Amino acid sequence: MAFQFLVNAVDKTDYIEKGSLQITDIETSQVDTASFNLIKNTDWIPSKGDEIIIKFDTVAEFGGRIVDIGKSDSLYRFIKIECQDWSVDLDRIKIAKVYDNATAKEIIEDIVATINAELGTSFTTVNVQDTQVLGKVVFNYQEASKCIEELANALNMHWYIDPDKDIHFFLKGVEVAPFNIDHSSVDAIQQSLDIDDSSSELRNSVILRGGDFVGGERSETYISDGSQTTINLAYKYSELPVVEVAGTPIDIGLENI
């Protein structure tokens, strides 16, 4: 498998120490990272903030920016590069907006359009799934990633940014691994599988104290005084509730989102 390192769109593969690359790629909102070493006594050193794309067989597996450069001036000069995915760009702008009766897709598209316009970036939303219309959504000078994370948590969804700067926003369990692994798989390092079969966490029963779980559907009825605008529910909701006044559905706002 051939790999290629592009720093600010320039091929710097020859400057990378073989066997030093590590990529942490998580299919959730957690930040993806990459690290690698430069060859000893290199005559080229990148700068923090440089764009980096790492490709395997022409397919981009990581995209982001250099966030840390560790140097050691020993007999053999040692330089380690730490990188973070494109969320480092996404969070350069604080979002202070109020959205009424918009879907999560519409909100994310607006956030991305704001960032692209102000920073000249090229984020896209091709893989943002549509959702139901939300009520009132307020962001008070929050990082864009935190805004999208709040939407994902409210709707039981996941999100991440791929190496091509496209945002994925999807229901949990929809996106799966691109391949399966078995004893003959070419996608796994042979003889690298370790299985730890332990009974250390085996229990006859488990008692859950102070936790949350999704219960069954329930209906609650409240009598308003005619001017009341806030209703406190008896239980925390797991998804956007349906609210009716005198039998007519109404649009609502949710606290903390």
Contacts in CASP RR format, 6 or more apart in sequence:
PFRMAT RR
TARGET T0000
AUTHOR 0000-0000-0000
METHOD contacts of the structure
MODEL  1
MAFQFLVNAVDKTDYIEKGSLQITDIETSQVDTASFNLIKNTDWIPSKGD
EIIIKFDTVAEFGGRIVDIGKSDSLYRFIKIECQDWSVDLDRIKIAKVYD
NATAKEIIEDIVATINAELGTSFTTVNVQDTQVLGKVVFNYQEASKCIEE
LANALNMHWYIDPDKDIHFFLKGVEVAPFNIDHSSVDAIQQSLDIDDSSS
ELRNSVILRGGDFVGGERSETYISDGSQTTINLAYKYSELPVVEVAGTPI
DIGLENI
1 56 0 8 1.000
1 57 0 8 1.000
2 56 0 8 1.000
2 57 0 8 1.000
3 13 0 8 1.000
3 21 0 8 1.000
3 54 0 8 1.000
3 55 0 8 1.000
3 56 0 8 1.000
4 11 0 8 1.000
4 13 0 8 1.000
4 54 0 8 1.000
4 55 0 8 1.000
4 58 0 8 1.000
5 11 0 8 1.000
5 12 0 8 1.000
5 13 0 8 1.000
5 15 0 8 1.000
5 16 0 8 1.000
5 36 0 8 1.000
5 52 0 8 1.000
5 53 0 8 1.000
5 54 0 8 1.000
6 12 0 8 1.000
6 51 0 8 1.000
6 52 0 8 1.000
6 53 0 8 1.000
6 54 0 8 1.000
6 55 0 8 1.000
7 46 0 8 1.000
7 50 0 8 1.000
7 51 0 8 1.000
7 52 0 8 1.000
7 66 0 8 1.000
8 50 0 8 1.000
8 51 0 8 1.000
9 51 0 8 1.000
9 53 0 8 1.000
12 44 0 8 1.000
12 46 0 8 1.000
14 39 0 8 1.000
15 38 0 8 1.000
15 39 0 8 1.000
15 42 0 8 1.000
15 44 0 8 1.000
16 36 0 8 1.000
16 37 0 8 1.000
16 38 0 8 1.000
16 39 0 8 1.000
17 36 0 8 1.000
17 37 0 8 1.000
17 38 0 8 1.000
17 39 0 8 1.000
17 40 0 8 1.000
20 35 0 8 1.000
20 36 0 8 1.000
20 37 0 8 1.000
20 80 0 8 1.000
21 34 0 8 1.000
21 35 0 8 1.000
21 36 0 8 1.000
21 54 0 8 1.000
22 34 0 8 1.000
22 35 0 8 1.000
22 36 0 8 1.000
23 32 0 8 1.000
23 33 0 8 1.000
23 34 0 8 1.000
23 54 0 8 1.000
23 61 0 8 1.000
23 62 0 8 1.000
24 32 0 8 1.000
24 33 0 8 1.000
24 34 0 8 1.000
25 32 0 8 1.000
25 61 0 8 1.000
25 62 0 8 1.000
26 32 0 8 1.000
26 160 0 8 1.000
27 158 0 8 1.000
27 160 0 8 1.000
27 175 0 8 1.000
28 158 0 8 1.000
28 159 0 8 1.000
28 160 0 8 1.000
29 145 0 8 1.000
29 148 0 8 1.000
29 149 0 8 1.000
29 152 0 8 1.000
29 158 0 8 1.000
29 159 0 8 1.000
29 160 0 8 1.000
31 84 0 8 1.000
31 85 0 8 1.000
31 87 0 8 1.000
32 62 0 8 1.000
32 84 0 8 1.000
32 85 0 8 1.000
32 160 0 8 1.000
33 82 0 8 1.000
33 83 0 8 1.000
33 84 0 8 1.000
33 85 0 8 1.000
34 52 0 8 1.000
34 54 0 8 1.000
34 62 0 8 1.000
34 63 0 8 1.000
34 82 0 8 1.000
34 83 0 8 1.000
35 80 0 8 1.000
35 81 0 8 1.000
35 82 0 8 1.000
35 83 0 8 1.000
36 80 0 8 1.000
36 81 0 8 1.000
37 78 0 8 1.000
37 79 0 8 1.000
37 80 0 8 1.000
37 81 0 8 1.000
38 44 0 8 1.000
38 45 0 8 1.000
38 79 0 8 1.000
38 80 0 8 1.000
38 81 0 8 1.000
40 76 0 8 1.000
40 77 0 8 1.000
40 78 0 8 1.000
41 76 0 8 1.000
41 77 0 8 1.000
42 77 0 8 1.000
42 79 0 8 1.000
45 69 0 8 1.000
45 79 0 8 1.000
46 52 0 8 1.000
46 66 0 8 1.000
46 69 0 8 1.000
46 81 0 8 1.000
47 66 0 8 1.000
47 69 0 8 1.000
48 65 0 8 1.000
48 66 0 8 1.000
48 67 0 8 1.000
48 68 0 8 1.000
48 69 0 8 1.000
49 65 0 8 1.000
49 66 0 8 1.000
49 67 0 8 1.000
50 65 0 8 1.000
50 66 0 8 1.000
51 63 0 8 1.000
51 64 0 8 1.000
51 65 0 8 1.000
52 62 0 8 1.000
52 63 0 8 1.000
52 64 0 8 1.000
52 65 0 8 1.000
52 66 0 8 1.000
52 83 0 8 1.000
53 60 0 8 1.000
53 62 0 8 1.000
53 63 0 8 1.000
53 64 0 8 1.000
53 163 0 8 1.000
54 60 0 8 1.000
54 61 0 8 1.000
54 62 0 8 1.000
54 63 0 8 1.000
54 163 0 8 1.000
55 61 0 8 1.000
60 163 0 8 1.000
60 164 0 8 1.000
61 163 0 8 1.000
62 83 0 8 1.000
62 85 0 8 1.000
62 163 0 8 1.000
63 83 0 8 1.000
63 85 0 8 1.000
63 86 0 8 1.000
63 163 0 8 1.000
64 83 0 8 1.000
64 84 0 8 1.000
64 85 0 8 1.000
64 86 0 8 1.000
64 88 0 8 1.000
64 89 0 8 1.000
64 163 0 8 1.000
65 83 0 8 1.000
65 84 0 8 1.000
65 86 0 8 1.000
65 88 0 8 1.000
65 89 0 8 1.000
66 81 0 8 1.000
66 82 0 8 1.000
66 83 0 8 1.000
67 82 0 8 1.000
67 83 0 8 1.000
67 84 0 8 1.000
67 88 0 8 1.000
68 81 0 8 1.000
68 82 0 8 1.000
69 79 0 8 1.000
69 80 0 8 1.000
69 81 0 8 1.000
69 82 0 8 1.000
70 79 0 8 1.000
70 80 0 8 1.000
70 81 0 8 1.000
70 82 0 8 1.000
71 77 0 8 1.000
71 78 0 8 1.000
71 79 0 8 1.000
72 78 0 8 1.000
72 79 0 8 1.000
85 161 0 8 1.000
85 163 0 8 1.000
86 123 0 8 1.000
86 161 0 8 1.000
86 163 0 8 1.000
86 165 0 8 1.000
87 145 0 8 1.000
87 161 0 8 1.000
89 115 0 8 1.000
89 119 0 8 1.000
89 121 0 8 1.000
89 123 0 8 1.000
90 115 0 8 1.000
90 123 0 8 1.000
90 143 0 8 1.000
90 144 0 8 1.000
90 145 0 8 1.000
90 161 0 8 1.000
91 143 0 8 1.000
91 144 0 8 1.000
91 145 0 8 1.000
91 146 0 8 1.000
92 115 0 8 1.000
92 119 0 8 1.000
93 114 0 8 1.000
93 115 0 8 1.000
93 118 0 8 1.000
93 119 0 8 1.000
93 144 0 8 1.000
94 141 0 8 1.000
94 142 0 8 1.000
94 143 0 8 1.000
95 111 0 8 1.000
95 114 0 8 1.000
95 139 0 8 1.000
95 141 0 8 1.000
95 142 0 8 1.000
95 143 0 8 1.000
95 144 0 8 1.000
95 147 0 8 1.000
96 139 0 8 1.000
96 140 0 8 1.000
96 141 0 8 1.000
96 142 0 8 1.000
97 110 0 8 1.000
97 111 0 8 1.000
97 114 0 8 1.000
97 138 0 8 1.000
97 139 0 8 1.000
98 136 0 8 1.000
98 137 0 8 1.000
98 138 0 8 1.000
98 139 0 8 1.000
99 106 0 8 1.000
99 107 0 8 1.000
99 110 0 8 1.000
99 134 0 8 1.000
99 135 0 8 1.000
99 136 0 8 1.000
99 137 0 8 1.000
99 138 0 8 1.000
100 135 0 8 1.000
100 136 0 8 1.000
100 137 0 8 1.000
100 251 0 8 1.000
101 133 0 8 1.000
101 134 0 8 1.000
101 135 0 8 1.000
101 251 0 8 1.000
102 110 0 8 1.000
102 133 0 8 1.000
102 134 0 8 1.000
102 135 0 8 1.000
102 137 0 8 1.000
103 130 0 8 1.000
103 131 0 8 1.000
103 132 0 8 1.000
103 133 0 8 1.000
103 134 0 8 1.000
104 128 0 8 1.000
104 130 0 8 1.000
104 131 0 8 1.000
104 134 0 8 1.000
104 151 0 8 1.000
104 155 0 8 1.000
104 157 0 8 1.000
104 169 0 8 1.000
105 125 0 8 1.000
105 128 0 8 1.000
105 129 0 8 1.000
105 130 0 8 1.000
105 131 0 8 1.000
105 169 0 8 1.000
107 134 0 8 1.000
107 137 0 8 1.000
107 147 0 8 1.000
107 151 0 8 1.000
108 125 0 8 1.000
108 128 0 8 1.000
108 148 0 8 1.000
108 151 0 8 1.000
108 167 0 8 1.000
108 169 0 8 1.000
109 125 0 8 1.000
109 128 0 8 1.000
111 144 0 8 1.000
111 147 0 8 1.000
111 148 0 8 1.000
112 123 0 8 1.000
112 124 0 8 1.000
112 125 0 8 1.000
112 167 0 8 1.000
115 121 0 8 1.000
115 123 0 8 1.000
115 144 0 8 1.000
116 122 0 8 1.000
116 123 0 8 1.000
121 165 0 8 1.000
122 165 0 8 1.000
123 161 0 8 1.000
123 165 0 8 1.000
123 166 0 8 1.000
123 167 0 8 1.000
124 164 0 8 1.000
124 165 0 8 1.000
124 166 0 8 1.000
124 167 0 8 1.000
125 166 0 8 1.000
125 167 0 8 1.000
125 169 0 8 1.000
126 166 0 8 1.000
127 162 0 8 1.000
127 166 0 8 1.000
127 167 0 8 1.000
127 168 0 8 1.000
127 169 0 8 1.000
127 170 0 8 1.000
128 167 0 8 1.000
128 168 0 8 1.000
128 169 0 8 1.000
129 157 0 8 1.000
129 169 0 8 1.000
129 170 0 8 1.000
129 171 0 8 1.000
129 174 0 8 1.000
131 155 0 8 1.000
131 157 0 8 1.000
132 240 0 8 1.000
133 251 0 8 1.000
134 151 0 8 1.000
134 154 0 8 1.000
134 240 0 8 1.000
134 253 0 8 1.000
134 254 0 8 1.000
134 257 0 8 1.000
135 251 0 8 1.000
135 252 0 8 1.000
135 253 0 8 1.000
135 254 0 8 1.000
136 251 0 8 1.000
136 252 0 8 1.000
136 253 0 8 1.000
136 254 0 8 1.000
137 151 0 8 1.000
137 253 0 8 1.000
137 254 0 8 1.000
137 257 0 8 1.000
138 257 0 8 1.000
139 147 0 8 1.000
139 150 0 8 1.000
142 150 0 8 1.000
148 159 0 8 1.000
148 167 0 8 1.000
148 169 0 8 1.000
149 159 0 8 1.000
150 256 0 8 1.000
150 257 0 8 1.000
151 157 0 8 1.000
151 159 0 8 1.000
151 169 0 8 1.000
151 257 0 8 1.000
152 158 0 8 1.000
152 159 0 8 1.000
152 169 0 8 1.000
154 239 0 8 1.000
154 240 0 8 1.000
154 254 0 8 1.000
154 257 0 8 1.000
155 239 0 8 1.000
155 240 0 8 1.000
156 171 0 8 1.000
156 172 0 8 1.000
156 238 0 8 1.000
156 239 0 8 1.000
157 169 0 8 1.000
157 170 0 8 1.000
157 171 0 8 1.000
157 172 0 8 1.000
158 168 0 8 1.000
158 169 0 8 1.000
158 170 0 8 1.000
158 171 0 8 1.000
158 172 0 8 1.000
158 173 0 8 1.000
158 175 0 8 1.000
159 167 0 8 1.000
159 168 0 8 1.000
159 169 0 8 1.000
159 170 0 8 1.000
160 167 0 8 1.000
160 168 0 8 1.000
161 167 0 8 1.000
161 168 0 8 1.000
162 168 0 8 1.000
168 175 0 8 1.000
179 185 0 8 1.000
179 187 0 8 1.000
181 187 0 8 1.000
181 188 0 8 1.000
183 193 0 8 1.000
212 236 0 8 1.000
214 238 0 8 1.000
215 238 0 8 1.000
218 235 0 8 1.000
220 233 0 8 1.000
220 234 0 8 1.000
222 231 0 8 1.000
224 231 0 8 1.000
231 243 0 8 1.000
233 241 0 8 1.000
240 254 0 8 1.000
241 252 0 8 1.000
242 249 0 8 1.000
243 249 0 8 1.000
243 250 0 8 1.000
243 252 0 8 1.000
244 250 0 8 1.000
END
